[in-house]
């Protein structure tokens, strides 16, 4: 049987739900797909991740493969589109980070002193208090959301936030008074 004929038989079986047949397709086309993606993106680890994603997508789309079409070409097409999507995503991430950096206020000596004082005050809080302060004051969680996330009673979260806020304010006042 020709390689193409073997692929067609495996595709037909995979369409009927045979995971064994699909596993054989993966075995047959894994190395060529990885080699193509490694050349296309220049990053071996990333290419291997893309190959995995390609096979997951191929399993869910096996019914869309046209009869007689090249399985290898179909897989490379899926992989290449995944690569392009990842590139666009990386570009958006870089643009977002650049925008954030451009809009971020410049760190001055006063701001840096405040930040260090706050970090020292946070380090002095108990782990539960620090977590409550981090979620409610810095993370914009409600007291109820923080209680649920941390598995603590609502009243405990409220008292931790109140006491933690007071300690942080005291740390800033002490720094200003020096």
N, C-alpha and C positions, 0 to 999 in steps of 0.2 A: 504494500500500500504506500502511495506517495505521502510525503509529509503533509501536503495540503489535504489529501483525503483523510489522513489521520486526524487533522485539525477539525475537519467538517464533522467527523463521527464524534469527536470529543465535544464539540460545540452543541451538536444535537442532543447528546446525553446531558450536558450541563443545562441546556434549556429545559429538560425534563426534571431538573433538580438534582442531578448527580454531582455531589461535591467532589467525589473522586475524579470524575472526568475534568472538572474545573481545575483541580489540583494538578492533574497531568498537563493541562494547558499552561498553568503557571510554571511548572517545571520546564516545559519546552521553550517558553518565551521569556523567562525571567532574566537570564543573562543578556540576551540581546537588548531587552528593554532597559535594563540598568546601564548597559554600555552606552546606548543612545542618550539617556538622560544625563549621564555623567559628562558626556561630550557637550550636550546642549547647555547645561548649567554650570559646569566647571567645579562643582562641589559634590564630592563623592557621598558624603553623609546625607546631604539634602536630596541628591538623586535617588538614594536608596529609600528615603522617606517617600518621595514622589512615586517610586515604583510600587511601594506598598499601597499608597492611596489609589494608584491606577488599578491595581488588581481588585481592590474593594469596590471601586466604581464599576469595573468591568463585570464583576459578578452580578451586580444589581442591574446592569444594562445588557446582559448577554442576549436577551431577546431582541435587541435592536441591531445586532450584527447581521448584516445582509448575507444571505446564502451565497457561498462561493467567494466572499470577501476574504482578504488576507487577515488572519488573526493578529499577526505581528504588526502590520500596518495600523490596524484598528487600535491595538494597545498603545503603540507609539503616538498615535493621534490623541488618545485620551491623556497620556502622560505629558505630551507637549502642551495641551490646553491647561492642564493642572500647573505646569511650570509657568506659563504665562500669567495665570491667575495669581500665583504666589509672587511673581515679580511685581505685578500691579499692587498687590497688598503691601509688599515691602516698600514700594515707592510712596504709597499713601502714609505708611507708618513714619517714614523718614520726613515727609513733608509736614506731618502733624507734629513730630518732635521739633523740627526746625521752627515751626510757627510758635510752639510752646516756648522754646528757648528765646525767641525774639520778643515775645510778650512778657516773659518773666521779669519781675523787677530785679534790678541789679543788687547784688548782695553787698551791703555796706558794712562797715565795722560795727555799727550799732545793731543792725539786724543780726549779724553773726554772733555778737555777744548775747542777744536775746535768745537766739536759737540754742546756743551752748548752755545757757542757764535753764532753758526749758528741758533740754535733753537730760541735764543733771537732775532736775526735779522729777522728771518722768522715771529715771533710773531708781530714784528713791521710793517710788510707789510700789506697793505689793503687786504681784503679777495680775491678780483679779482687778485691782483698782486701775492699773495701767491699761489693761484690755478694755475696761469700761470707758475710760477717758478717750482712748484711741478710737473706739467705735462711735461714741456719742459726740465728742467734741471735734475730733478730726475727721471722722468718717461719715458724719451726718446721719447716723442711725438714731432712731427714736429709742427711748429707754426700753420699750417693749421689744423692739427688734434686737437690741443688744442682749436683753435677758434671754430671748429665745436662742440667739446665736451662741451665747456663752453657757447656757444651761444654768443660769442663776435666777433667784427670785427677783421680781421687779423692784421691790423695795431695796434690796441689796445693791442692785445696779444704780438706782437713784442716789443712794447714800455714797457709793463709791465715786460717782461722777461729781457730786457736791463736794466731797472731801478732796478729791483729786484736783478739781478746779481751784479750790482754795489754796492747796499746796503749790500749784503752778503760779497762781497770782502772787503768792507770798515770795516765791523764788524770784519773780521779776521785780517785785518791790524791793527785795533785799539787794538785788543787783543794782537798782537805780540809786539806792541809799548809800552805796559804797563810795 
